[in-house]
């Protein structure tokens, strides 16, 4: 039987590196850029990480309906 590593088995730096690359891949997507243009005034002052987290949360909430 195959075993899969859990999040506690991976070094934290690897998780940070994955999140870093994922964050920039998401921010380059057309969906994110369209969302960002629609919410422009609400996003002022937020770091890219905060914007991506908000985008993902809102996208998942929309999909949950």
C-alpha positions in Angstrom: 0.0 0.0 0.0 1.3 3.4 -0.9 1.8 6.0 1.7 1.5 9.7 1.1 3.3 12.4 3.0 1.1 14.6 5.3 1.6 18.3 5.7 3.5 17.6 9.0 6.0 15.4 7.1 7.0 18.2 4.7 9.4 20.9 5.7 7.8 24.3 6.3 10.1 26.0 3.8 8.8 23.7 1.0 5.2 24.6 1.8 6.2 28.3 1.8 7.9 27.9 -1.6 4.9 26.1 -3.0 2.5 28.8 -1.8 4.8 31.5 -3.2 4.7 29.9 -6.7 1.0 29.2 -6.5 0.2 32.8 -5.4 2.0 34.2 -8.4 0.4 31.7 -10.8 -3.0 32.6 -9.5 -2.3 36.3 -9.8 -1.3 35.9 -13.4 -4.5 34.1 -14.3 -7.2 36.0 -16.3 -9.9 35.2 -13.7 -7.9 36.8 -10.9 -7.1 39.8 -13.1 -10.7 40.3 -14.0 -11.8 39.9 -10.4 -9.1 42.4 -9.3 -10.3 45.0 -11.9 -13.9 44.6 -10.6 -12.9 45.0 -7.0 -10.1 47.6 -7.5 -11.2 50.2 -4.9 -11.8 47.5 -2.3 -8.3 46.0 -2.7 -6.3 49.2 -2.2 -3.7 48.7 0.5 -3.9 44.9 0.5 -0.8 42.9 -0.2 -0.8 40.4 -3.1 -1.1 37.5 -0.7 -4.2 39.0 0.9 -5.7 39.6 -2.5 -5.1 36.0 -3.6 -6.5 34.7 -0.3 -9.7 36.8 -0.7 -10.0 35.8 -4.4 -9.8 32.1 -3.5 -12.3 32.5 -0.6 -14.8 34.3 -2.8 -14.3 31.8 -5.7 -14.9 28.9 -3.4 -18.0 30.5 -1.8 -19.4 31.1 -5.3 -18.7 27.4 -6.3 -20.4 26.2 -3.1 -23.8 27.5 -4.2 
